Amino acid sequence: MKLKSYHSSFVVLMAVVLWLAACSKINVFEKNTVIPGHSWSYSFQPAFDFNISDTAASYNVYIVLRHTDAYRYNNIWLNIGSQAPADSMRFQRFELQLGTDATGWEGTGMDDIWELRKPITKGPIKFNKTGNYKFSIAQMMRENPLPEIMSIGVRVEKAH
């Protein structure tokens, strides 16, 4: 009889923990966009919108890229656009290093799929305005369309 009491108490405790976890606010935005046919054309430029309400906090901003093992380059050049509320879009060229011939692919891999998350800033940044921010990403490699790229995304999280 005692065992049943402990078991039911454990179930109730787990339910309360899960409920509290579901109610807590997550300080992360992440959105990934699938590249159609795993072949990234110049004209396909995914956009990502997120809201910033805390300008006192510092944030880490990452690019999240998923590619296959058959991708033939060690890097990818990106044109990253960023737009603050009531501002115009500003672009910067960004080289995302995916690996080296000596060490292989960076990131995490499963079978022939690799995912890489890398910061696009030199440390945490502060957003000066509250409101909706927008990022866009275009590939700038010489090959168009660029095969073996599965998805591209942006992750923004509060720095600890």
ZAZAFI-664591 format. One record per atom (N, C-alpha, C): residue in one letter; x, y, z. Coordinates in steps of 0.001 Angstrom, whole numbers, padded with zeros to 6 digits, always signed. Atoms other than C-alpha are relative to their C-alpha. Layout:
aXYZ
...
end
This chain:
m+000812-001183+000000
m+000000+000000+000000
m+000865+001259+000000
k-000894-001150-000035
k+002869+002391+000780
k+000578+000287-001383
l-000577-000159+001326
l+004330+001799-002686
l-000959+000747-000924
k+000990-000705+000820
k+001089+002925-004357
k-000070+001467+000392
s+000061-001381-000480
s+001064+006070-002209
s+001191+000793-000531
y-001183-000666+000531
y+004633+006931-003234
y-000125+000204-001507
h+000159-000080+001453
h+003831+006207-006872
h-000974+001114-000376
s+000971-001054+000334
s+000770+008463-006911
s+000539+001379+000378
s-000619-001282-000367
s+002691+011220-005073
s+001012+000426-001054
f-000981-000294+001041
f+005435+010978-007675
f-000692+000499-001273
v+000745-000408+001197
v+002907+011238-010520
v-000540+001420+000161
v+000524-001342-000258
v+001302+014308-008933
v+001136+001019-000030
l-001148-000898-000017
l+004709+015899-008335
l+000490+000264-001429
m-000439-000164+001385
m+005746+015302-011967
m-000990+000861-000787
a+001015-000804+000691
a+002462+016784-013215
a+000146+001473+000366
v-000179-001379-000442
v+003037+019924-011121
v+001267+000598-000618
v-001254-000485+000591
v+006645+020250-012353
v-000189+000304-001487
l+000246-000224+001427
l+005557+019879-015993
l-000899+001214-000228
w+000903-001141+000128
w+002755+022405-015504
w+000761+001304+000246
l-000793-001196-000284
l+005155+024944-013956
l+000981+000280-001137
a-000941-000185+001113
a+007674+024377-016747
a-000726+000539-001228
a+000772-000468+001153
a+004973+024940-019353
a-000411+001458+000166
c+000427-001371-000259
c+003978+028227-017704
c+001161+000991+000016
s-001133-000917-000072
s+007496+029638-017487
s+000291+000579-001376
k-000296-000683+001259
k+008577+032133-020135
k+001374-000432-000507
i-001258+000402+000613
i+011255+030938-022514
i+000602+001226-000665
n-000678-001182+000523
n+013786+033642-023417
n+000814-000331-001237
v-000686+000418+001210
v+014678+032132-026761
v-000958+000116-001175
f+000718+000056+001266
f+013526+032681-030323
f+000845-000835-000933
e-000710+000743+001031
e+014480+030115-032920
e-000998-000392-001071
k+000818+000405+001136
k+013033+029610-036351
k+000928-000434-001120
n-000773+000540+001107
n+014410+027492-039159
n-000915-000151-001205
t+000756+000103+001236
t+013262+027540-042767
t+000635-001065-000886
v-000477+001062+000883
v+013557+024502-045017
v+000320+000599-001370
i-000398-000424+001345
i+015411+025137-048277
i-000688-000940-000998
p+000742+000856+000943
p+013165+023894-051114
p+000927-000879-000840
g-000798+000939+000781
g+014631+020773-052714
g+001443-000116+000450
h-001375-000015-000537
h+017765+021215-050553
h+000970+000611-000983
s-000803-000688+001000
s+019055+023512-053289
s-000311+001497+000108
w+000257-001387-000384
w+019409+027152-052174
w+000307+000954-001143
s-000109-000962+001095
s+018788+029682-054932
s+000218+001402+000558
y-000199-001395-000403
y+019863+033328-054781
y-001326+000683+000334
s+001284-000688-000171
s+016214+034371-055012
s-000749-000420+001265
f+000660+000451-001227
f+015191+032382-051895
f+000720+000614+001195
q-000604-000733-001112
q+015859+034708-048952
q-000933-000034+001209
p+000888+000122-001156
p+014172+033514-045758
p+000102+001214+000932
a+000056-001122-000943
a+013082+036224-043295
a-000504-000514+001342
f+000316+000421-001366
f+012741+035902-039534
f-000360+001230+000825
d+000466-001104-000842
d+010749+038236-037252
d-000076-000466+001444
f+000132+000300-001422
f+010992+038319-033473
f-000153+001308+000761
n+000285-001176-000809
n+009989+040708-030725
n+000987+000108+001159
i-000862-000281-001149
i+012342+042299-028201
i-000767+000941+000931
s+000696-000846-000974
s+010715+043667-025056
s+000929+000474+001119
d-000938-000334-001068
d+013759+043870-022756
d+001293+000560-000609
t-001199-000618+000584
t+016388+046377-023933
t+001164+000035+000985
a-001083+000022-000988
a+018400+046062-020708
a+000794-001297-000075
a-000654+001312+000066
a+019235+042410-021404
a+000968-000070-001176
s-000915+000306+001093
s+022088+041138-023553
s-000466-001290-000666
y+000478+001147+000768
y+021375+038623-026297
y+001128-000584-000843
n-000862+000695+000947
n+023316+036032-028262
n-000826-000270-001251
v+000685+000213+001270
v+022388+035803-031945
v+000804-001013-000805
y-000652+001094+000710
y+023162+032638-033913
y-000641-000229-001371
i+000480+000584+001243
i+022837+031323-037444
i-000048-001502+000231
v+000139+001448-000106
v+021574+027742-037532
v-000127-000541-001427
l-000009+000527+001364
l+022402+025839-040723
l+000064-001515+000043
r-000018+001461+000123
r+021668+022232-041626
r+000358-000342-001441
h-000454+000408+001324
h+023462+020591-044574
h+000266-001496-000013
t-000333+001414+000109
t+024202+017132-045881
t+001512-000175-000064
d-001417+000343+000075
d+027552+015395-045823
d+000546+000192-001412
a-000417-000149+001398
a+027635+015800-049628
a+000272+001461-000375
y-000304-001403+000296
y+027976+019608-049370
y+001489+000099-000316
r-001378+000099+000494
r+031210+020266-051274
r+000949+001105+000440
y-000875-001092-000445
y+032577+023389-049536
y+000163-000066+001519
n-000237-000066-001446
n+034028+024050-046070
n-000667+001211+000634
n+000607-001227-000516
n+032157+027341-045749
n-001210+000358-000843
i+001072-000579+000795
i+029206+029347-046979
i-000005+001501+000280
w+000096-001447-000149
w+029026+033085-047623
w-001472+000395+000021
l+001382-000437-000180
l+025819+034730-046436
l-000073+001516-000042
n+000316-001424-000090
n+024303+038178-046846
n-001128+000093+001016
i+000961-000041-001103
i+022547+038823-043532
i-000527+001418+000140
g+000652-001286-000187
g+020064+041660-043332
g-000606+000060+001392
s+000635-000192-001307
s+018942+043057-039984
s-000705+001351+000008
q+000816-001207-000026
q+016255+045617-039334
q-000609+000179+001380
a+000590-000366-001287
a+015344+047314-036069
a-001367+000640-000250
p+001301-000637+000181
p+011833+048697-035472
p+000154+001422-000553
a+000030-001334+000624
a+011139+051796-037637
a+001348+000398-000594
d-001313-000251+000595
d+014563+051473-039288
d+000060-000709-001350
s-000150+000677+001288
s+015812+050350-042690
s+000876-001243+000176
m-000766+001242-000040
m+017358+046951-043435
m+001475+000309-000274
r-001457-000139+000176
r+021167+046849-043043
r+000566-001384-000272
f-000548+001289+000414
f+023205+044111-044686
f+001473-000114+000349
q-001414+000281-000220
q+026504+042489-043815
q+000318-001361-000610
r-000482+001282+000506
r+028476+039772-045542
r+000553-000788+001175
f-000413+000838-001116
f+029191+036853-043256
f+000466-001347-000535
e-000499+001322+000379
e+031382+033799-043814
e-000246-000959+001156
l+000288+001028-000990
l+030076+030796-041933
l+000899-001195-000304
q-000927+001118+000166
q+032865+028234-041534
q-000715-001270+000450
l+000715+001242-000302
l+031363+024725-041648
l+000923-001136+000426
g-000944+001047-000351
g+034510+022646-041187
g+001304+000209-000742
t-001282-000030+000713
t+037988+021935-042466
t+000279-001392-000551
d-000393+001303+000548
d+039559+019185-044532
d+000672-000853+001072
a-000751+000735-001028
a+041708+018240-041523
a-000907-000544+001103
t+000807+000417-001155
t+039015+018072-038829
t-001401-000459-000372
g+001350+000401+000406
g+035833+017463-040822
g-001021+001076+000341
w+001092-000942-000254
w+032453+019095-040234
w-000060+000430+001451
e+000291-000499-001347
e+031759+021288-037216
e-001481-000229+000275
g+001401+000159-000364
g+028490+021014-035329
g-000313-001425+000397
t+000428+001341-000366
t+026469+017906-034640
t-000516-000712-001238
g+000405+000768+001158
g+025881+015157-037131
g-000696-001282+000372
m+000659+001282-000144
m+023595+012201-037488
m-000107-000582-001403
d-000112+000605+001323
d+024221+009883-040421
d+000666+001000-000944
d-000619-000922+000950
d+024788+012277-043342
d-000556+001418+000111
i+000569-001337-000218
i+023044+015360-041895
i+000766+000690+001125
w-000771-000776-000961
w+024982+018083-040072
w-000723+001294+000326
e+000594-001266-000423
e+023658+020995-038029
e+001054+000802+000752
l-000989-000896-000589
l+025770+023966-037056
l-000698+001238+000528
r+000509-001242-000598
r+024882+026829-034727
r+001209+000840+000386
k-001149-000872-000264
k+027340+029724-034716
k-000465+001426+000235
p+000359-001407-000235
p+027195+033253-033314
p+000360+000872-001200
i-000302-000929+001092
i+027024+036066-035852
i+000509+001331+000542
t-000567-001191-000627
t+028261+038687-033374
t+001180-000433+000862
k-001173+000300-000846
k+031447+038905-031317
k-000401+000125+001462
g+000470-000024-001374
g+029671+038217-028060
g-001420+000538+000083
p+001382-000465-000185
p+026331+039257-026571
p-000181+001457-000455
i+000335-001357+000438
i+024615+042379-027951
i-001256+000469+000721
k+001227-000582-000534
k+021920+044734-026716
k-000799+000585-001150
f+000894-000623+000962
f+018927+045716-028799
f-000450+001324+000594
n+000258-001344-000531
n+018371+049473-028423
n-001468+000377+000093
k+001420-000348+000030
k+014639+049543-029157
k-000841-001232+000300
t+000956+001087-000141
t+011700+047444-028099
t-000796-000093-001296
g+000835+000179+001175
g+009556+045997-030842
g+000445-001152-000870
n-000222+001096+000931
n+009724+043745-033872
n+001288+000214-000801
y-001246+000004+000761
y+013145+042975-035372
y-000124-001018-001125
k+000071+000882+001154
k+013671+041317-038721
k+001407-000334-000493
f-001235+000465+000620
f+016515+039252-040144
f-000355-000661-001321
s+000130+000749+001247
s+016878+038009-043718
s+001361-000600-000325
i-001251+000694+000312
i+019471+035582-045046
i-000037-000449-001452
a-000165+000446+001383
a+020657+035017-048610
a+001372-000643-000134
q-001312+000600+000253
q+023432+032761-049835
q+000697+000793-001095
m-000785-000795+000950
m+026252+034472-051766
m+001140-000816-000626
m-001041+000833+000598
m+028255+031533-053076
m-000039+000158-001523
r-000046-000111+001459
r+029320+031403-056724
r-000946-000986-000670
e+000868+001026+000562
e+027206+028298-057282
e-001463+000339+000289
n+001420-000315-000168
n+023509+028971-057870
n-000819-000902-000915
p+000291+000147-001427
p+021490+027135-056805
p+001085-000813+000702
l-001012+000659-000833
l+023645+025841-053980
l-000589-001296+000570
p+000597+001264-000453
p+022949+022112-053434
p+000465-000427+001389
e-000288+000693-001264
e+022915+020106-050192
e-000173+000866+001250
i+000353-000807-001180
i+021730+022939-047869
i-001448-000320+000322
m+001331+000471-000365
m+018695+021657-045992
m-000870+001076+000641
s+000775-001047-000670
s+017650+024579-043791
s+000937+001073+000535
i-000732-001144-000569
i+018726+027953-042472
i-000907+000637+001036
g+000818-000607-001034
g+017601+029709-039327
g+000766+000994+000843
v-000535-000983-000939
v+018151+032301-036649
v-000430-000394+001406
r+000300+000247-001411
r+018337+031796-032892
r+000446+001235+000776
v-000301-001149-000866
v+018189+034717-030426
v-000358-000426+001415
e+000240+000410-001390
e+018574+033993-026715
e+000624+001005+000946
k-000567-000875-001024
k+019131+036033-023593
k+001302-000596+000501
a-001293+000435-000518
a+022745+035842-022467
a-000100-000134+001516
h+000030+000213-001456
h+023319+034541-018967
h+001182+000601+000660
end
